[in-house]
C-alpha cells in the first residue's frame, strides 16, 4: 500500500509537505505542489481516512450497531444517521444479527479503535453494559432511556402505536385479534404487547399473544400453524412489517382472503408495504428522522454541546388494503 512517506521520498520533500499538498492546506510552491500531485496520481495513492481521523480531530468516526441490516426499517434508520453525520464524521456500520453478546463485543471493539461515539440501533444488551461503555464514549440508544449525561435516547411511543393498530382492527369489525410479538428481552416487544393488551381490554376481549420473533419466517411459520389448526382468528397485529408479510403469505397459501377472512396490521411502515398484495396497513415510525436525531445528538455530545438528550417520536397509522374488511373503505 502506497503511503505519503513513499511520495515524500520520491519528491525529496518532508512528509509534512506532502500532507499539506494532499490536504490542500499550507503554502507549498506551485512547481513542487504539481510534482507531488503527479507522483501521487502515478502511484494510485489512496488516503488512509482512519489515520487522518486519528490525526485531525475535526474528522472522527462513530459506530452504529444495528441488530438486523436486512430489515428495511434499520436500513432507513442507517440512512438517517448517515445524513445526520454527513461532513462531520465517518460511520462504521456493524450488524449484530440480534445477538446481545455480539453486540457487546462490537461495542468493545469500537471503544478501543479510536471511535468517538456509539449508536445502539435496538439494544438488547444489559443496561449495566451500556452504562459501562458510556464511561468511555458518548452513547445514543434507541427505545431506552437512561439517567446519564453521556447516554442520549431516541424514543417512540410503541405502546400507543400498538394500541392504535389493534383498535383499528377492532373498529373494522375484528373480534378475534391475536398478536404476533417479539421476545421479552427486547423492551420494544414488551411495549407493543402492552399496547395490544390495553386495546383488547378496553374492548372487553381476551388477548392472545404469540412470541415468535422478528422476520418473515417467524410470521409465516406461526400463521401456517394457525391455518392448519383452524384457529378462530379474524385479525392479526404483527410486531413488524416483515412478520406481517410472512403471515400474509401463509394465510393466502391456506386459502384465506386478506382482509375478508383475516385482517392484518404491521409495524414500521417500511417501503415494502406498498409492494405486497394486498398493500399492508402499518404503524409508521419515521425511521430516517429518528436516525438524523440520533446522529445530531451524538455529534452534539462529542463536540460538547449537550442541549438535548432525548427525542420522542409519535407513531401514526397508515391505512392500506390489508385491514379494511368492508369493501370500498380504501381509497
C-alpha positions as CSV (number, residue, x, y, z in Angstrom):
1,X,0.0,0.0,0.0
2,X,1.4,3.4,-1.0
3,X,1.8,5.9,1.8
4,X,2.7,9.6,2.0
5,X,6.2,8.5,3.1
6,X,6.7,6.9,-0.3
7,X,5.6,10.1,-2.1
8,X,7.8,12.2,0.1
9,X,10.9,10.1,-0.7
10,X,10.2,10.3,-4.5
11,X,9.6,14.1,-4.3
12,X,12.5,14.6,-2.0
13,X,10.4,16.6,0.5
14,X,9.2,16.1,4.1
15,X,6.1,14.1,5.0
16,X,4.5,17.2,6.3
17,X,5.0,18.9,3.0
18,X,3.2,16.0,1.2
19,X,0.5,16.1,3.8
20,X,-0.1,19.8,3.2
21,X,-0.4,19.4,-0.5
22,X,-2.7,16.4,-0.3
23,X,-5.0,18.2,2.2
24,X,-4.9,21.5,0.3
25,X,-3.5,23.3,3.4
26,X,-0.4,25.4,4.0
27,X,1.9,27.1,1.5
28,X,3.9,25.0,-1.0
29,X,5.4,26.3,-4.2
30,X,3.4,25.7,-7.3
31,X,6.0,23.6,-9.1
32,X,6.6,21.3,-6.1
33,X,2.9,21.0,-5.5
34,X,2.3,19.9,-9.0
35,X,5.1,17.4,-8.8
36,X,3.7,15.9,-5.6
37,X,0.2,15.6,-7.0
38,X,1.6,14.0,-10.2
39,X,3.6,11.4,-8.2
40,X,0.5,10.6,-6.0
41,X,-1.6,10.1,-9.1
42,X,1.0,7.9,-10.8
43,X,1.3,5.7,-7.7
44,X,-2.5,5.5,-7.4
45,X,-2.3,6.9,-3.8
46,X,-5.4,6.5,-1.7
47,X,-5.6,8.4,1.6
48,X,-6.0,6.4,4.8
49,X,-9.0,8.1,6.2
50,X,-8.8,6.3,9.5
51,X,-5.3,7.6,10.0
52,X,-6.4,11.1,9.1
53,X,-9.2,10.9,11.6
54,X,-6.7,10.0,14.3
55,X,-4.5,13.0,13.4
56,X,-7.2,15.5,12.6
57,X,-9.6,15.8,15.5
58,X,-12.1,17.7,13.4
59,X,-12.8,14.5,11.5
60,X,-13.7,11.4,13.5
61,X,-15.6,8.1,13.3
62,X,-18.8,7.0,15.0
63,X,-20.2,3.5,15.3
64,X,-23.7,2.2,14.6
65,X,-24.5,-1.3,15.8
66,X,-27.7,-2.5,14.1
67,X,-29.5,-5.7,15.1
68,X,-30.5,-6.6,11.5
69,X,-29.4,-4.7,8.5
70,X,-31.7,-6.8,6.2
71,X,-34.7,-5.3,7.9
72,X,-35.8,-2.3,5.8
73,X,-36.5,-0.3,8.9
74,X,-32.9,-0.4,10.0
75,X,-31.8,0.4,6.5
76,X,-33.8,3.6,6.7
77,X,-32.5,4.3,10.2
78,X,-29.0,3.9,8.8
79,X,-29.7,6.3,6.0
80,X,-30.9,8.9,8.5
81,X,-27.7,8.5,10.6
82,X,-25.6,8.9,7.5
83,X,-27.4,12.1,6.6
84,X,-27.1,13.4,10.1
85,X,-23.3,12.9,10.3
86,X,-22.6,13.9,6.7
87,X,-19.5,16.1,6.5
88,X,-18.9,15.8,10.3
89,X,-17.8,12.2,10.8
90,X,-17.3,8.8,9.2
91,X,-19.7,6.0,10.0
92,X,-18.7,2.4,11.0
93,X,-21.7,0.2,10.4
94,X,-21.8,-3.2,12.3
95,X,-24.5,-5.8,12.2
96,X,-25.0,-7.8,15.4
97,X,-27.5,-10.4,14.0
98,X,-29.7,-9.8,17.0
99,X,-27.1,-11.4,19.3
100,X,-26.5,-9.5,22.6
101,X,-23.1,-11.0,23.1
102,X,-22.0,-10.0,19.6
103,X,-23.4,-6.5,20.3
104,X,-21.2,-6.2,23.4
105,X,-18.1,-7.5,21.5
106,X,-18.7,-4.9,18.8
107,X,-19.0,-2.1,21.3
108,X,-15.8,-3.1,22.9
109,X,-14.0,-3.1,19.5
110,X,-15.4,0.4,18.8
111,X,-14.2,1.6,22.2
112,X,-10.6,0.6,21.5
113,X,-10.4,1.7,17.9
114,X,-10.5,5.4,18.2
115,X,-14.2,5.8,17.7
116,X,-15.7,8.9,19.3
117,X,-19.2,7.6,19.9
118,X,-21.6,4.7,19.5
119,X,-25.3,4.4,18.5
120,X,-27.1,1.2,19.5
121,X,-29.8,0.5,17.0
122,X,-32.1,-1.5,19.1
123,X,-30.2,-2.6,22.2
124,X,-30.7,-6.0,23.7
125,X,-27.6,-5.6,25.9
126,X,-27.8,-5.2,29.6
127,X,-28.3,-1.7,31.0
128,X,-25.2,-2.1,33.0
129,X,-23.1,-2.7,29.9
130,X,-24.5,0.4,28.2
131,X,-23.6,2.4,31.3
132,X,-20.1,0.9,31.3
133,X,-19.5,1.8,27.7
134,X,-20.7,5.4,28.3
135,X,-17.8,5.9,30.8
136,X,-15.5,5.8,27.8
137,X,-17.7,7.1,24.9
138,X,-20.9,9.1,24.3
139,X,-23.8,6.7,23.6
140,X,-27.1,7.1,21.9
141,X,-29.7,4.3,22.4
142,X,-33.0,3.7,20.6
143,X,-36.1,2.8,22.7
144,X,-34.4,3.0,26.1
145,X,-34.0,5.9,28.4
146,X,-31.1,6.4,30.9
147,X,-30.2,8.8,33.7
148,X,-26.8,9.7,32.4
149,X,-25.2,12.7,30.8
150,X,-23.3,10.6,28.4
151,X,-26.3,8.5,27.2
152,X,-28.9,10.1,24.9
153,X,-32.1,8.4,23.8
154,X,-34.4,8.3,20.7
155,X,-37.8,7.0,21.7
156,X,-41.0,6.0,20.0
157,X,-44.3,5.6,21.9
158,X,-44.5,1.9,21.0
159,X,-47.4,1.1,23.3
160,X,-49.6,3.8,21.8
161,X,-48.7,2.6,18.3
162,X,-49.7,-1.0,19.1
163,X,-52.9,0.3,20.8
164,X,-53.8,2.2,17.6
165,X,-53.1,-0.8,15.4
166,X,-55.2,-3.1,17.5
167,X,-58.1,-0.6,17.9
168,X,-58.1,-0.1,14.1
169,X,-58.6,-3.8,13.6
170,X,-61.4,-3.8,16.2
171,X,-63.0,-0.8,14.7
172,X,-63.1,-2.6,11.4
173,X,-65.1,-5.5,12.7
174,X,-62.5,-7.9,14.0
175,X,-63.2,-9.6,17.3
176,X,-60.6,-12.4,17.4
177,X,-57.5,-10.4,17.2
178,X,-54.2,-12.0,18.0
179,X,-50.7,-10.5,18.3
180,X,-47.6,-11.9,16.7
181,X,-45.0,-10.4,19.0
182,X,-41.3,-10.4,19.6
183,X,-39.5,-11.8,22.7
184,X,-39.4,-10.3,26.1
185,X,-35.7,-9.4,26.3
186,X,-36.4,-6.6,23.9
187,X,-38.2,-3.7,25.6
188,X,-39.9,-2.7,22.3
189,X,-41.6,-6.1,22.1
190,X,-43.0,-5.7,25.7
191,X,-44.2,-2.2,24.9
192,X,-46.1,-3.3,21.8
193,X,-47.6,-6.3,23.6
194,X,-48.8,-4.0,26.3
195,X,-50.5,-1.6,23.8
196,X,-52.2,-4.6,22.2
197,X,-53.4,-5.9,25.5
198,X,-54.8,-2.5,26.6
199,X,-56.8,-2.2,23.4
200,X,-58.3,-5.7,23.8
201,X,-59.0,-5.0,27.5
202,X,-60.9,-1.8,26.6
203,X,-63.0,-3.8,24.1
204,X,-63.7,-6.5,26.7
205,X,-61.8,-9.1,24.7
206,X,-59.2,-11.7,25.7
207,X,-55.7,-11.0,24.3
208,X,-53.7,-13.8,22.7
209,X,-50.0,-13.2,22.3
210,X,-47.6,-15.4,20.4
211,X,-43.9,-14.5,21.0
212,X,-42.5,-15.6,17.7
213,X,-39.7,-13.3,16.6
214,X,-38.9,-10.6,14.0
215,X,-38.7,-11.9,10.5
216,X,-40.8,-13.2,7.6
217,X,-40.0,-16.9,8.5
218,X,-41.4,-16.4,12.0
219,X,-44.6,-14.8,10.7
220,X,-45.0,-17.5,8.0
221,X,-44.5,-20.4,10.4
222,X,-46.9,-19.3,13.0
223,X,-49.6,-18.2,10.6
224,X,-49.4,-21.6,8.8
225,X,-49.8,-23.3,12.1
226,X,-52.9,-21.3,12.9
227,X,-54.4,-22.1,9.4
228,X,-53.7,-25.8,9.9
229,X,-55.3,-25.8,13.4
230,X,-58.2,-23.8,12.0
231,X,-58.0,-21.4,15.0
232,X,-60.6,-18.7,15.2
233,X,-58.8,-15.6,14.1
234,X,-60.0,-12.7,12.1
235,X,-57.3,-10.1,12.8
236,X,-53.5,-10.1,13.4
237,X,-51.4,-7.3,14.7
238,X,-47.8,-8.1,13.9
239,X,-44.6,-7.0,15.7
240,X,-43.2,-5.5,12.4
241,X,-43.8,-5.5,8.7
242,X,-41.6,-8.5,8.0
243,X,-43.6,-10.7,10.3
244,X,-46.8,-9.4,8.7
245,X,-45.6,-10.2,5.2
246,X,-44.6,-13.7,6.2
247,X,-48.0,-14.2,7.8
248,X,-49.8,-12.9,4.7
249,X,-48.1,-15.5,2.6
250,X,-49.1,-18.4,4.8
251,X,-52.7,-17.2,5.0
252,X,-53.0,-16.9,1.3
253,X,-51.4,-20.3,0.7
254,X,-54.0,-21.7,3.2
255,X,-56.9,-20.4,1.1
256,X,-57.8,-17.4,3.3
257,X,-58.5,-14.0,1.9
258,X,-57.0,-10.8,3.3
259,X,-58.7,-8.8,4.7
260,X,-62.1,-10.5,4.2
261,X,-61.2,-13.6,6.3
262,X,-58.2,-12.2,8.3
263,X,-57.2,-8.5,8.5
264,X,-53.5,-7.7,9.2
265,X,-51.6,-4.7,10.5
266,X,-47.8,-4.4,10.6
267,X,-45.4,-2.0,12.3
268,X,-42.7,0.3,10.9
269,X,-44.4,1.3,7.6
270,X,-41.4,0.2,5.5
271,X,-41.4,0.7,1.7
272,X,-42.4,-3.0,1.4
273,X,-46.0,-2.1,2.5
274,X,-46.9,-0.7,-0.9
275,X,-45.4,-3.6,-2.8
276,X,-47.2,-6.6,-1.3
277,X,-50.7,-7.6,-2.3
278,X,-52.9,-6.6,-0.7
279,X,-51.0,-3.5,0.4
280,X,-50.1,-3.6,4.1
281,X,-51.6,-1.3,6.8
282,X,-48.9,-0.4,9.2
283,X,-47.9,1.8,12.1
284,X,-45.3,4.3,10.9
285,X,-42.3,5.3,12.8
286,X,-40.2,7.9,11.0
287,X,-37.0,5.9,10.7
288,X,-35.0,8.4,8.7
289,X,-35.9,11.3,11.0
290,X,-35.1,9.2,14.1
291,X,-31.7,8.3,12.6
292,X,-30.9,12.0,11.9
293,X,-31.9,12.9,15.5
294,X,-29.6,10.2,16.9
295,X,-26.7,11.4,14.8
296,X,-27.3,15.0,15.8
297,X,-27.4,14.2,19.5
298,X,-24.3,12.1,19.3
299,X,-22.3,14.8,17.4
300,X,-23.5,17.4,19.9
301,X,-22.3,15.4,22.9
302,X,-19.0,14.6,21.2
303,X,-18.4,18.3,20.5
304,X,-19.5,19.5,23.9
305,X,-23.0,20.8,23.0
306,X,-25.4,19.0,25.4
307,X,-28.7,20.8,24.9
308,X,-30.9,17.8,24.0
309,X,-30.6,14.3,25.4
310,X,-33.9,12.8,24.3
311,X,-36.1,12.8,21.2
312,X,-39.6,11.3,21.5
313,X,-41.5,10.4,18.3
314,X,-45.2,9.6,17.9
315,X,-46.3,6.8,15.7
316,X,-49.1,7.2,13.1
317,X,-51.4,4.7,11.5
318,X,-51.1,4.3,7.7
319,X,-54.2,2.5,6.4
320,X,-54.0,0.4,3.3
321,X,-55.9,-2.6,1.9
322,X,-54.9,-5.4,4.4
323,X,-57.0,-4.2,7.3
324,X,-60.2,-3.0,5.7
325,X,-62.9,-5.7,5.8
326,X,-65.7,-3.6,4.3
327,X,-65.3,-3.1,0.5
328,X,-65.0,0.5,-0.6
329,X,-63.3,1.8,2.6
330,X,-59.9,2.1,1.0
331,X,-59.3,5.0,-1.4
